Amino acid sequence: MEKKRLLLVTQDMHPYTALSEIATIAQQIPQYMHDNGLELRVLMPRFGTINERRHRLHEVVRLSGMNIVVNDEDFPLIIKVASMPGSRLQVYFLDNDEFFKRKSVFDDAQGKPFADNMERMTFFSKGVIETVKKFGWPPDIIHCHGWMTSLVPFYLRTVYKDEPLFRNARMTYSTYQNDADAQFTPADLEKALVPPMGIEALGDYLVNGQVVLDHGAIAHSDAVIRGSETLNPDVETAVAKMDRPVLDFVEGDDLLGAYLEFYHNLLEQEVQP
């Protein structure tokens, strides 16, 4: 029987970064799911804080060389790879000097969010999809973790809705408590559009005129996992209204088993059109 394929997309993962609770969860999932019969690919940004020598990152030349369009500009996508410590499983890092060379992740030295965080998120989200196309590897489940991945469900449901590679993919989004939305305005959100789209295409990412990234990701996903015990109020409301599968917050020794069962249940359901 052919193994089912899980694509894990995350903004944070031990031992490469340690920004939030996402880092620990994203680190635990791959080996456990591999040991329980799933085929895995893991993608994350190659932030400048990641020590390439220590973690033995190297460029995958056959995958690099693509350009990603962000706000009408072309940016080269470089793909690097490393093996997870103590494992043969690999992590693919999406890199670009313009967006990820800086030696901090989301904020500058004064703690102010980078002005181009929306462009960085757009580049990463589009880059994830283009990289999987380059793999020629059709995932059965795509599981995104964190606000920086929140545009992936939108692009899969719009720009890439007719892409055969993703036809059978169940889009799953883990939402976490965060304060990232405050840095973005509707004008920032327009940078994520793909012509000839208008801002109405991203309407699910706006609540009362304010950007709520998780709200949009939830609207375009087949299933949602509560990654934090408490969520922002607008996100709590969106999760409560979902008519699709939701996995409530799980922690400790029960987490990985609950995720595996959730994945298997998703695989038995029809893909959202």
C-alpha positions as CSV (number, residue, x, y, z in Angstrom):
1,M,0.0,0.0,0.0
2,E,1.4,3.4,-1.0
3,K,2.3,5.7,1.9
4,K,0.3,8.8,2.4
5,R,2.2,12.0,2.1
6,L,2.4,14.8,4.7
7,L,3.8,18.2,3.9
8,L,4.7,20.1,7.0
9,V,5.1,23.9,6.6
10,T,6.3,25.9,9.6
11,Q,7.7,29.3,10.5
12,D,9.5,27.9,13.5
13,M,11.2,24.6,14.4
14,H,13.8,23.3,16.9
15,P,16.7,23.2,16.7
16,Y,16.9,25.8,14.0
17,T,14.7,28.4,15.6
18,A,13.0,28.8,19.0
19,L,10.5,31.6,18.6
20,S,7.4,30.1,20.1
21,E,5.6,26.9,21.1
22,I,5.4,26.1,17.4
23,A,9.1,25.2,17.4
24,T,8.7,22.2,19.7
25,I,5.5,20.9,18.0
26,A,7.0,21.1,14.6
27,Q,10.1,19.3,15.7
28,Q,8.1,16.4,17.2
29,I,5.8,15.7,14.3
30,P,8.1,14.5,11.5
31,Q,9.8,11.5,13.2
32,Y,6.6,10.3,14.9
33,M,4.6,10.5,11.6
34,H,7.4,8.8,9.7
35,D,7.5,6.0,12.3
36,N,3.8,5.6,11.9
37,G,3.8,5.1,8.1
38,L,3.6,8.6,6.6
39,E,6.0,10.0,4.0
40,L,7.2,13.5,5.1
41,R,8.5,16.7,3.6
42,V,9.2,19.7,5.8
43,L,9.6,23.3,4.6
44,M,10.5,26.5,6.6
45,P,12.1,29.8,6.0
46,R,15.9,30.1,6.1
47,F,16.1,32.9,8.6
48,G,19.5,34.7,9.0
49,T,19.6,33.5,12.6
50,I,20.0,29.9,11.5
51,N,23.7,28.9,11.6
52,E,24.2,27.1,8.3
53,R,27.6,25.5,9.3
54,R,26.3,24.2,12.6
55,H,23.2,22.7,11.1
56,R,24.9,21.6,7.9
57,L,22.7,23.3,5.4
58,H,23.6,23.1,1.8
59,E,22.0,24.3,-1.4
60,V,19.9,22.0,-3.5
61,V,21.0,23.2,-6.9
62,R,18.4,21.2,-8.9
63,L,15.6,22.9,-6.9
64,S,17.0,26.4,-6.8
65,G,16.8,29.0,-9.6
66,M,13.1,29.8,-9.6
67,N,11.8,33.4,-9.3
68,I,8.9,34.3,-7.1
69,V,6.8,37.4,-7.9
70,V,6.0,39.6,-5.0
71,N,4.2,42.9,-5.5
72,D,5.2,42.9,-9.2
73,E,8.9,42.2,-8.5
74,D,10.9,39.1,-9.1
75,F,12.9,37.5,-6.3
76,P,15.1,34.4,-6.7
77,L,14.3,31.4,-4.6
78,I,17.2,29.4,-3.2
79,I,16.4,26.0,-1.6
80,K,18.7,24.5,1.0
81,V,18.4,21.3,3.0
82,A,19.6,19.7,6.2
83,S,19.0,16.5,8.0
84,M,17.2,16.7,11.3
85,P,19.5,15.8,14.2
86,G,19.4,12.1,15.0
87,S,17.3,11.4,12.0
88,R,17.5,10.8,8.2
89,L,14.5,13.1,7.7
90,Q,15.3,16.3,5.8
91,V,14.2,19.9,6.3
92,Y,14.1,22.2,3.2
93,F,14.8,25.8,3.8
94,L,13.5,28.6,1.5
95,D,16.0,31.4,1.2
96,N,16.4,34.8,-0.4
97,D,19.0,37.4,0.5
98,E,16.5,40.3,0.2
99,F,14.1,38.7,2.7
100,F,16.1,36.3,5.0
101,K,19.7,37.3,5.2
102,R,19.1,39.8,8.1
103,K,20.2,38.5,11.6
104,S,16.8,38.7,13.2
105,V,13.5,37.1,12.4
106,F,10.5,39.4,12.4
107,D,11.6,42.5,14.2
108,D,14.6,44.9,14.0
109,A,17.0,45.7,16.8
110,Q,14.5,48.1,18.3
111,G,11.8,45.5,18.4
112,K,9.8,47.1,15.5
113,P,8.4,44.7,12.9
114,F,10.1,44.8,9.6
115,A,8.2,46.9,7.1
116,D,8.4,44.1,4.5
117,N,7.0,41.3,6.6
118,M,4.0,41.0,4.3
119,E,6.3,40.6,1.3
120,R,8.4,38.1,3.2
121,M,5.3,36.1,4.1
122,T,4.1,36.2,0.5
123,F,7.4,35.1,-0.9
124,F,7.6,32.2,1.5
125,S,4.0,31.1,0.9
126,K,4.3,31.1,-2.9
127,G,7.7,29.6,-2.6
128,V,6.4,26.7,-0.6
129,I,3.9,25.8,-3.4
130,E,6.4,26.3,-6.2
131,T,9.0,24.1,-4.4
132,V,6.5,21.3,-4.0
133,K,5.7,21.5,-7.7
134,K,9.4,21.3,-8.4
135,F,9.5,18.1,-6.2
136,G,6.7,16.6,-8.3
137,W,5.5,15.3,-5.0
138,P,1.6,15.4,-4.5
139,P,0.8,15.7,-0.8
140,D,-2.2,14.1,0.8
141,I,-2.2,16.5,3.8
142,I,-0.7,20.0,3.9
143,H,-0.3,21.1,7.5
144,C,0.7,24.7,8.1
145,H,1.9,26.2,11.4
146,G,1.8,29.8,12.3
147,W,0.8,33.2,10.8
148,M,3.7,33.3,8.3
149,T,2.1,30.3,6.6
150,S,-1.4,31.7,6.6
151,L,-1.4,32.6,2.9
152,V,-0.7,29.1,1.7
153,P,-4.3,28.0,2.0
154,F,-5.4,31.1,0.1
155,Y,-3.1,30.5,-2.8
156,L,-4.0,26.8,-3.0
157,R,-7.7,27.7,-3.2
158,T,-7.2,30.5,-5.8
159,V,-4.0,30.8,-7.9
160,Y,-3.3,27.0,-7.8
161,K,-6.8,25.6,-7.6
162,D,-6.4,23.8,-10.9
163,E,-2.9,22.5,-10.2
164,P,-3.2,18.7,-10.5
165,L,-0.4,18.1,-7.9
166,F,-2.7,19.5,-5.1
167,R,-6.0,18.0,-6.2
168,N,-6.1,15.5,-3.4
169,A,-4.5,17.6,-0.7
170,R,-6.4,18.2,2.6
171,M,-5.4,21.7,3.8
172,T,-4.9,21.8,7.6
173,Y,-4.0,24.9,9.5
174,S,-2.8,25.1,13.1
175,T,-3.7,28.4,14.7
176,Y,-1.7,29.8,17.7
177,Q,-2.0,32.8,20.0
178,N,0.0,35.7,18.4
179,D,0.1,39.5,18.1
180,A,1.4,39.6,14.6
181,D,-1.8,41.0,13.0
182,A,-1.3,44.5,14.5
183,Q,1.7,45.2,12.3
184,F,-0.4,44.8,9.1
185,T,-2.9,47.1,7.3
186,P,-5.3,46.4,4.5
187,A,-2.8,48.2,2.2
188,D,-0.1,45.7,3.3
189,L,-2.4,42.9,2.5
190,E,-2.8,44.1,-1.1
191,K,0.9,43.1,-1.6
192,A,-0.2,39.5,-1.4
193,L,-2.6,39.8,-4.3
194,V,-2.0,38.2,-7.7
195,P,-3.2,40.2,-10.7
196,P,-6.0,40.6,-11.7
197,M,-7.3,40.0,-8.2
198,G,-8.8,42.9,-6.1
199,I,-8.6,43.2,-2.4
200,E,-12.0,41.5,-2.1
201,A,-10.3,38.2,-2.9
202,L,-8.6,38.5,0.5
203,G,-11.8,39.5,2.3
204,D,-11.6,36.5,4.6
205,Y,-8.3,38.0,6.0
206,L,-10.1,41.2,7.1
207,V,-12.4,41.5,10.2
208,N,-14.1,44.8,10.7
209,G,-11.4,46.4,8.5
210,Q,-8.5,44.9,10.4
211,V,-6.1,42.2,9.2
212,V,-6.6,38.9,11.0
213,L,-4.4,36.4,9.1
214,D,-5.6,33.2,10.9
215,H,-9.2,34.1,10.1
216,G,-8.4,34.0,6.4
217,A,-6.3,30.8,6.7
218,I,-9.1,29.1,8.5
219,A,-11.7,30.1,5.8
220,H,-9.6,28.4,3.1
221,S,-8.7,25.2,5.0
222,D,-10.3,21.8,5.2
223,A,-9.5,21.4,8.9
224,V,-8.1,23.4,11.8
225,I,-6.0,22.5,14.8
226,R,-6.0,24.7,17.9
227,G,-2.2,24.9,18.6
228,S,-2.7,27.2,21.7
229,E,-5.0,26.7,24.6
230,T,-6.4,30.3,24.1
231,L,-6.7,32.2,20.8
232,N,-7.4,35.7,19.7
233,P,-11.1,36.5,20.0
234,D,-11.7,36.9,16.2
235,V,-10.0,33.6,15.7
236,E,-11.9,31.9,18.5
237,T,-15.1,33.0,16.7
238,A,-14.0,31.7,13.3
239,V,-13.0,28.3,14.8
240,A,-16.3,28.0,16.6
241,K,-18.3,28.6,13.4
242,M,-16.4,26.0,11.4
243,D,-18.4,23.3,9.8
244,R,-15.2,21.3,9.0
245,P,-13.0,19.2,11.3
246,V,-11.4,20.9,14.3
247,L,-9.0,19.3,16.7
248,D,-9.1,21.0,20.1
249,F,-5.9,21.9,21.9
250,V,-3.8,18.9,22.9
251,E,-0.6,18.9,24.8
252,G,1.9,16.6,26.5
253,D,2.1,12.9,25.7
254,D,-1.3,12.9,24.0
255,L,-0.4,15.4,21.3
256,L,1.3,13.3,18.6
257,G,-1.2,10.4,18.8
258,A,-4.1,12.9,18.5
259,Y,-2.5,14.5,15.5
260,L,-2.0,11.1,13.8
261,E,-5.6,10.1,14.4
262,F,-6.8,13.5,13.1
263,Y,-4.7,13.0,9.9
264,H,-6.2,9.6,9.3
265,N,-9.7,10.9,9.8
266,L,-9.0,13.6,7.3
267,L,-7.7,11.1,4.7
268,E,-11.1,9.3,4.9
269,Q,-13.0,12.5,3.9
270,E,-13.5,14.0,0.5
271,V,-11.3,16.9,-0.5
272,Q,-13.0,20.4,-0.3
273,P,-13.7,21.6,-3.9
